[in-house]
Each structure stands twice: as structure tokens, then as C-alpha cells.
Amino acid sequence: MNRNPHVAVVGATGAVGVEMIKTLEKREFPVGKLTLLASARSVGKKLKFRGEEIAIKELTEGSFAGVDIALFSAGGNLSKQFAPLAAQSGAVVVDNSSAFRMDDAVPLVIPEINAADVKWHKGIIANPNCTTAITLMALYPLHQAFNVKRIFASSYQAVSGTGAKAIEELERQVNEIVAGKPVTKEVYPHQIAFNVIPHVDSFLSSGYTKEEMKMENEGRKIMHHPAFRASVTCVRVPVYRAHSVAVTAEFEKPVTVEAARTVLSKAPGLDVVDSPEKKEYPLPLYAAEKYNCQVGRIRRDCAMENGLCFWVSGDQLLKGAALNAVQIAEELLKI
Ligand SMILES: NC(=O)c1ccc[n+]([C@@H]2O[C@H](COP(=O)([O-])OP(=O)(O)OC[C@H]3O[C@@H](n4cnc5c(N)ncnc54)[C@H](OP(=O)(O)O)[C@@H]3O)[C@@H](O)[C@H]2O)c1
């Protein structure tokens, strides 16, 4: 791998793409050249990187000549179409969509957990689902210490997880309600302002949604734990940025709050924010724009043996997407 790689960001104008550009700059990733790709609608727009205005180009089959690393965040269909082409032309793709996550030939990586899996890539590496990534940042260190059997969890997912249009929808609906106007809906099936919607992604015949099953399926692959089980309810909430997850985990080994806190306080990429007596616990408002996820409300579950409850918040545009992708790119430079 070129030590000053030519990096392409596919979906550069989107909620995740913009954060990828900022993260490359903030982490001083040694970009040799940056190519920004989006739809024909964005041609003519410019985005800033290291003080320089870079023109957006249209994504085409020829976009990847000379590209070393391609960070994809333009949706699953475009990833399926263009990621193999980018890989064929010599780039390593880090893909944010769900298109390749469960493909046995594609590593699915959270660098704090399974960085070594980057080494066996065949041209495409997948970034995990955002809610799964944020949950595993706290769950995996606990698993290493106490062997997790299963979790029960509910998510509280920010609108920016749906993309730039959903951020506009929440803002527009709040303004409409405050102005006494009828509420308009474009992105979600129901009003999201002053509401919560227990429906993220499409429903499966089991009654769970696809999003809910990502925790078990992706969790097994990332933690190398094929017996891991997860029962999850995913909920969209009127929060702009940062997902939260209420987790109850059952472990093989006995677990205490003190032992869990010791493990979590040493975990990479995670801050323990857990002083209920001072009203201190993770809040999405304060987790937004932070690289580290935050865990708190740590307590023994009162309804099961070896059970622990916790609450984790994290910026899903960062740890659930852009930051994790750039961290994978950093791992590529070490190979
Ligand atoms: N948002 C999150 O928190 C999050 C977290 C993890 C993973 N992801 C995944 O990341 C991907 C992008 O999500 P997002 O939230 O950033 O969505 P978004 O805000 O809607 O952005 C979509 C991006 O894709 C581009 N695009 C759309 N159609 C295109 C086309 N035909 N050709 C080239 N580019 C096209 C858009 O460009 P234009 O501006 O030109 O339309 C825009 O840059 C999705 O796969 C999503 O599942 C998102």
C-alpha cells in the first residue's frame, strides 16, 4: 500500500461522506490525493479538505483509476455495483453499507476488536452497522472478561442514521409544529418530531426488522463468537446525532459491577460516564461529535443470573461509520 495513498470518498456529499472528509483531516491521515465522488446532482459543488476546495466528480465506472483506498458511503446498491469495480482496478474498498458485511470473503471490522481481520481482505472490507458497532464497543471488553451468552437490547437511534434528508425532516417538522402548520412527511412513515418510531429498516417474517438482526449476525462475525444471541428492538428517536442502546447482557461467568467497571474503564475507544448521584450518564447530546463511545448506568440485572445492564451512547456518524472506516484505512497502512 502506498504510504501516501490516493483516497476516494464515494458519497462525499452525504451525512457520512462529509464526516469521512473531516475525519481524514482531523486524524492527519496521510492522504496523497483526495477524489470526491457523488451523483451527477452534486457535480459543480466543492468541499474543503486541508483548506483546499475540491470539486465533486460524478461516480462512474472509470472513477477508480489510480485510487488506493475507496471509502464508500452511498448506499448498498451503489456499493454492489461499484465496489467490485474499484477493487478490480486495484483499490481497497472500505464499505459502509450492508452489501458485503455477511459475505464470508469480506472482513467485517471494528479495529478495537478485530483489527487483524483487515489482513485477509481480498479488496473489500466492510464497516459494521452503526448500532452494532456502538454496542460492541462496550460489550466486547465485557465478553473478553466474562463470556457473553446473549443480550436483550433496545436502541434509541438518531435521525442522522438515515442520512442528510432525515436531518432536514426532523428540523422541518419541528418548525411546522411550532408554527401551527400541518406536518409533512417524506422520509419516515410517521411524524418523527415529538414522537418515537419502533421501526428501523424493513420487517422480516419473524417480526424483527433487518436492523434488529444485524446485532446478532454482525456481532457473531466481529467477536468471532458464533453462539452469540441478541434480541433487539430498534427505535428511531427525534435526536439529531448519536445513537444510544439500553443493553442487558447475560454472561457465562459471574459478573459484578465493580469488575465490569474495571474492565470498561480500560477499554479502548470507550469512556465510562457513570455517576448517577451527580446525574451523570451518557447522553447522545454530549456523545455527538466525540470519537469515543460512552457507557454508564452499569448495574446488576435484577431478573437473571450473571446479568449486567448498561447504557451506551456513541456518535453513529463517527464510530458507526466515518471514524471506523478511517481507522480501518489506518490499519491498511500498517500491513
Ligand atoms: N448515516 C449513518 O449514520 C450511517 C451509519 C453507517 C452506515 N451508513 C451507510 O452509509 C451510506 C450513506 O449513508 P448517509 O447517511 O451518508 O446517506 P445520505 O446522507 O443520504 O448520502 C448519500 C450519498 O450518496 C450519494 N449518492 C446517491 N445516489 C448516488 C448516485 N447515483 N451516484 C453517486 N452517488 C450517489 C449522495 O450524493 P448526492 O448528494 O449527489 O445525492 C450522497 O453523497 C448508506 O449505505 C448507509 O446505510 C450510514
The ligand as an SDF file (V2000), in Angstrom:
LIG
                    3D

 48 52  0  0  0  0  0  0  0  0999 V2000
  -25.8800    7.8260    8.4300 N   0  0  0  0  0  0  0  0  0  0  0  0
  -25.3000    6.9450    9.2110 C   0  0  0  0  0  0  0  0  0  0  0  0
  -25.2040    7.1230   10.4350 O   0  0  0  0  0  0  0  0  0  0  0  0
  -24.7250    5.6810    8.6430 C   0  0  0  0  0  0  0  0  0  0  0  0
  -24.0220    4.8330    9.5040 C   0  0  0  0  0  0  0  0  0  0  0  0
  -23.4750    3.6650    8.9890 C   0  0  0  0  0  0  0  0  0  0  0  0
  -23.6180    3.3750    7.6570 C   0  0  0  0  0  0  0  0  0  0  0  0
  -24.3060    4.2280    6.8400 N   0  0  0  0  0  0  0  0  0  0  0  0
  -24.4230    3.8670    5.4390 C   0  0  0  0  0  0  0  0  0  0  0  0
  -23.7030    4.8180    4.6710 O   0  0  0  0  0  0  0  0  0  0  0  0
  -24.3560    5.0270    3.4170 C   0  0  0  0  0  0  0  0  0  0  0  0
  -24.6610    6.5040    3.2100 C   0  0  0  0  0  0  0  0  0  0  0  0
  -25.4380    6.9800    4.2680 O   0  0  0  0  0  0  0  0  0  0  0  0
  -25.6890    8.5380    4.5290 P   0  0  0  0  0  0  0  0  0  0  0  0
  -26.4190    8.5630    5.8130 O   0  0  0  0  0  0  0  0  0  0  0  0
  -24.4370    9.3360    4.3880 O   0  0  0  0  0  0  0  0  0  0  0  0
  -26.7110    8.8960    3.3230 O   0  0  0  0  0  0  0  0  0  0  0  0
  -27.0100   10.3170    2.6240 P   0  0  0  0  0  0  0  0  0  0  0  0
  -26.7960   11.4380    3.5750 O   0  0  0  0  0  0  0  0  0  0  0  0
  -28.3420   10.1510    2.0200 O   0  0  0  0  0  0  0  0  0  0  0  0
  -25.8900   10.4150    1.4820 O   0  0  0  0  0  0  0  0  0  0  0  0
  -25.9220    9.6010    0.3310 C   0  0  0  0  0  0  0  0  0  0  0  0
  -24.7150    9.8810   -0.5340 C   0  0  0  0  0  0  0  0  0  0  0  0
  -24.7680    9.0020   -1.6590 O   0  0  0  0  0  0  0  0  0  0  0  0
  -24.6480    9.7700   -2.8570 C   0  0  0  0  0  0  0  0  0  0  0  0
  -25.3950    9.1860   -3.9680 N   0  0  0  0  0  0  0  0  0  0  0  0
  -26.7230    8.9550   -4.0430 C   0  0  0  0  0  0  0  0  0  0  0  0
  -27.0470    8.4740   -5.2740 N   0  0  0  0  0  0  0  0  0  0  0  0
  -25.8900    8.4050   -5.9630 C   0  0  0  0  0  0  0  0  0  0  0  0
  -25.5430    8.0030   -7.2830 C   0  0  0  0  0  0  0  0  0  0  0  0
  -26.4590    7.5450   -8.1320 N   0  0  0  0  0  0  0  0  0  0  0  0
  -24.2400    8.0710   -7.6640 N   0  0  0  0  0  0  0  0  0  0  0  0
  -23.2970    8.5140   -6.8190 C   0  0  0  0  0  0  0  0  0  0  0  0
  -23.5590    8.9190   -5.5500 N   0  0  0  0  0  0  0  0  0  0  0  0
  -24.8410    8.8690   -5.1460 C   0  0  0  0  0  0  0  0  0  0  0  0
  -25.2410   11.1090   -2.4860 C   0  0  0  0  0  0  0  0  0  0  0  0
  -24.7910   12.0700   -3.4200 O   0  0  0  0  0  0  0  0  0  0  0  0
  -25.7140   13.3440   -3.8640 P   0  0  0  0  0  0  0  0  0  0  0  0
  -25.5580   14.3410   -2.7530 O   0  0  0  0  0  0  0  0  0  0  0  0
  -25.0900   13.7690   -5.1330 O   0  0  0  0  0  0  0  0  0  0  0  0
  -27.1190   12.8230   -3.9900 O   0  0  0  0  0  0  0  0  0  0  0  0
  -24.6640   11.3110   -1.0950 C   0  0  0  0  0  0  0  0  0  0  0  0
  -23.3330   11.7360   -1.1780 O   0  0  0  0  0  0  0  0  0  0  0  0
  -25.5750    4.0980    3.4450 C   0  0  0  0  0  0  0  0  0  0  0  0
  -25.2130    2.8720    2.8620 O   0  0  0  0  0  0  0  0  0  0  0  0
  -25.8330    3.9050    4.8960 C   0  0  0  0  0  0  0  0  0  0  0  0
  -26.5090    2.7080    5.1890 O   0  0  0  0  0  0  0  0  0  0  0  0
  -24.8500    5.3670    7.3050 C   0  0  0  0  0  0  0  0  0  0  0  0
  1  2  1  0
  2  3  2  0
  2  4  1  0
  4  5  1  0
  4 48  2  0
  5  6  2  0
  6  7  1  0
  7  8  2  0
  8  9  1  0
  8 48  1  0
  9 10  1  0
  9 46  1  0
 10 11  1  0
 11 12  1  0
 11 44  1  0
 12 13  1  0
 13 14  1  0
 14 15  2  0
 14 16  1  0
 14 17  1  0
 17 18  1  0
 18 19  2  0
 18 20  1  0
 18 21  1  0
 21 22  1  0
 22 23  1  0
 23 24  1  0
 23 42  1  0
 24 25  1  0
 25 26  1  0
 25 36  1  0
 26 27  1  0
 26 35  1  0
 27 28  2  0
 28 29  1  0
 29 30  1  0
 29 35  2  0
 30 31  1  0
 30 32  2  0
 32 33  1  0
 33 34  2  0
 34 35  1  0
 36 37  1  0
 36 42  1  0
 37 38  1  0
 38 39  2  0
 38 40  1  0
 38 41  1  0
 42 43  1  0
 44 45  1  0
 44 46  1  0
 46 47  1  0
M  CHG  2   8   1  16  -1
M  END
$$$$
